[in-house]
Amino acid sequence: MASVSHVTIRKRVAFLFLVISVIMVGLIGRLLYLQFYKSAWLSENAVDQRIREIPVEAKRGIIYDRNGRELAVSVSTESVYAIPAEIRNPEETAASLAAILALDETNLKNKLKRRQAFTWIKRKIDAETARKVQVLNIPGIGLTQESQRHYPNDNLAAHVLGFNGIDSQGLDGVEMTFDSYLKGRSGSIVIEYDARGREIPHASHRFVAPVEGNDIYLTIDLVIQQIIERELERVMKETQAKAATIIAIDPRDGGILALANKPDYNPNKFSEYSPKLWRNIAVSNSYEPGSTFKIITTSAVMSEHTVRPEDRFFDPGEVEVQGRHIHCWKHGGHGSQSFTEVVQNSCNVGFVTVGLRLGRESFYKYIDDFGFGRHTNIDLPGEAKGITIDRTKATPINIATMSIGQSIAVTPVQLVTAVAAVANDGKLLRPQIVREVKDKSGQVIRGFQPDVVRQVLDTSVTKQVNEILESVVSQGTGKNAYIEGFRIAGKTGTAQKVGAGGYSPDKYVASFVGFAPADAPQVALLVIIDEPVGLYYGGQIAAPVFGAVMKDVLQYLKISPQLSPSAKSGTTEAHVLVPSLINLSVPEAVAELKKAGLTPRIEEAGDRIADQIPKPGSRMPPGGGVLLYTMTPRYVAGEVTVPDLTGRTQREAADMLAELGFVINPVGIDGKDGKVIKQDPLPGSKVLSGTSIDVYFE
């Protein structure tokens, strides 16, 4: 009996030993598992429980114009963060913060209950809101400084600059393409806490300083940008166009001096605008250029010696190609003319003739060499390639229509770059938007030199082409782009827009492209007006805009006039000043124009002049036509303050009222020497633009 008990005891001891061994092996295995496989995870969690790391955002680099004027800066702002482990009452905390920060209380409460070391509550708030949060002094809720992008000029150059997201990341424009240079490197504040979540007073706290981003200097000139945006605003109001674009480029180095589209947006409040307005149509939209493309056709046929400037052509008004009739814009045609006159008159029949002579292979050689159908590689996002017909599928009718700027789609930046090559002795340069990148010590870390793509034309050819283009402005369809004392070269363009089933009968793109001074170009300029209401010819509405912009730009760049005040390039014929005719009676306006040596062309059948093109102060050759509108002035309706006209002459009163969109109704005067004694409505009254003002003279 005793021996049985002894055996049983031994078995029990052995079983106990086995159980203890299994447990020990399990513990050792678990220890090895934790030590070798889970050590990183355990260390990370231990650090998360002990260490709080608060991010410190780097200040983004400044964007300057070419002369060091600020276009985009970063300003300090406060952001609210939470450390959930330190929050004692998530419900109460959420209720307090939601009221101040305009947040959803339920979502905020759930965020505060999550097991995480750090979370953002609301970023980049204003100073007053930050003060209210600070006054609450809630445990686990803190403020940290971040940077917010600010564009001091609001809408100016919006499509060049772009905008930033909440994390100060570039989302469009130069902010996006040069984000890696601008963003810098974020820092942090590291604080150590005990097991109860209390800050350890003498622990080794660590501050990792952020590294500020680099500064960028653009090729954009702030003053020239302001000039083109001013003119874009004006032309959008006057023509009620769907959109408009102006690009100015230095043909000598490819630097974009100014680029703007209307309508635009304010990058300080970009989220309040439709994303459609963010689109930079100067680089992202393709359009049929119409007659401005004839510069390329002219360059190609002159370079290939297909035609000489003096060669004669006869334009009967249309030409037939593969059964399709291509009409000239002038009814009945231009008759006999030299090739120079073909360009001056923008004669479709002449260009179709020389384009077909040039042939498919040679034509496509220049289309390719000038960069159409491919990216220019400008440093802006979203660039389109344009649209060209496959060379192997191009037929004679395609060559004919391409010769006049149809059946090919280009981007505005492609076209102005190609024309800049004609101005720059035939050298095609990559258009550039950034001059250099500098660090905070002022050292250049990346510079951009002129980037020659290829030599497209010989210098001798460009000299001939430039002379012909100069004659377009001095004697041809581009007269409204003429600037007193300067040699201007350019080309008008009027293109029907393509719609469903073919060309739209009432939608046009009016444009003008050119450069100055013609013999030593320093600025090339493209003006595009999309779907203007009323007048739509490029020579009538785009050329005057070109002239107004170029005149101010040349003056700003201190480029001296080359010609005597009374001379045009290649002729001694003087230009005359277009008088102000608005608010004059029709007979008075006609008399004024005849006195100035200009030809009136009256639209509609009213008694007084409501508007005129060209505008007062424009320069025109003698005999030039001035359009006179006699119905409702083309102003946007809205209340305007009536000015005080007391003591003014009739002409002074008429000009002042016309400037504000009013119509004058003179009473009690036969001549033009009387002075205003009273008016109705009274000075200071608020009336709609276009209202007739009774003005009494003695």
Number of C-alpha atoms within 10 A of each C-alpha: 5 7 8 9 10 11 11 12 12 12 12 12 12 12 12 12 12 12 12 12 12 12 12 12 12 12 12 12 12 13 13 13 12 14 12 10 12 13 13 12 11 13 11 13 13 11 15 16 18 19 19 19 18 21 19 19 23 23 25 27 25 23 25 21 22 20 13 14 15 16 22 26 18 18 12 12 18 21 20 22 19 23 22 21 18 17 18 12 14 18 16 13 20 20 16 15 23 17 11 12 17 9 15 13 18 12 11 18 19 12 18 26 14 13 10 14 19 19 16 15 19 16 19 18 15 11 12 9 14 20 12 13 18 14 8 12 10 18 15 18 22 19 20 17 16 21 21 23 23 18 22 12 16 15 19 22 25 26 27 23 23 27 27 21 13 11 13 21 17 21 15 25 24 24 27 20 17 18 21 14 21 27 23 18 16 16 18 17 15 15 18 21 17 13 9 10 16 11 15 14 11 7 11 9 13 12 14 12 14 16 16 21 22 26 24 27 22 27 24 26 20 22 17 21 21 16 17 27 23 13 16 25 14 13 21 19 13 17 20 18 20 14 20 25 22 29 23 31 28 23 29 20 20 25 29 25 24 25 28 25 26 21 17 20 25 21 26 20 13 18 13 10 13 11 10 11 16 21 20 25 23 23 24 18 18 20 21 25 30 27 29 28 24 24 26 23 24 25 23 26 22 21 21 13 11 14 17 14 17 11 12 15 19 14 21 16 19 21 18 13 17 10 8 10 12 18 18 21 16 15 10 12 17 22 10 13 18 16 22 23 23 25 26 24 22 26 25 28 27 26 27 25 16 21 26 18 16 22 16 18 12 14 23 20 13 19 19 13 16 28 22 22 19 17 16 23 14 19 18 23 20 15 22 21 21 22 17 18 16 8 13 8 7 14 13 15 19 19 25 28 20 27 30 30 27 21 20 24 22 25 27 24 28 28 22 25 30 29 28 31 26 30 31 25 22 23 25 28 24 24 27 25 25 26 19 17 22 19 17 13 7 10 10 14 12 14 11 13 13 14 15 14 14 15 16 23 23 14 17 12 20 22 18 18 25 24 20 25 26 29 27 27 27 29 20 22 23 33 27 28 34 30 26 24 16 22 25 30 29 33 33 35 29 25 25 21 20 16 10 6 6 9 13 12 10 12 17 24 26 30 32 31 31 35 32 23 22 22 15 14 22 20 24 31 27 28 28 28 30 22 22 23 16 12 13 25 21 30 24 24 26 28 32 26 27 29 24 18 23 27 18 15 19 19 11 12 11 9 14 11 15 14 13 13 13 13 17 26 21 12 11 10 14 16 23 19 17 23 19 22 25 29 29 24 18 21 12 14 21 20 14 18 21 14 11 15 19 22 16 20 13 17 14 10 11 14 14 23 29 25 24 23 18 22 16 14 11 21 23 24 20 16 15 18 16 20 17 23 23 22 15 17 22 19 17 13 13 10 13 17 14 23 17 17 22 16 15 17 16 24 18 14 22 24 20 18 24 22 11 15 25 26 25 26 17 20 14 11 15 10 7 10 12 17 20 22 13 18 20 13 16 16 14 11 14 14 17 16 22 23 19 18 19 16 24 20 22 13
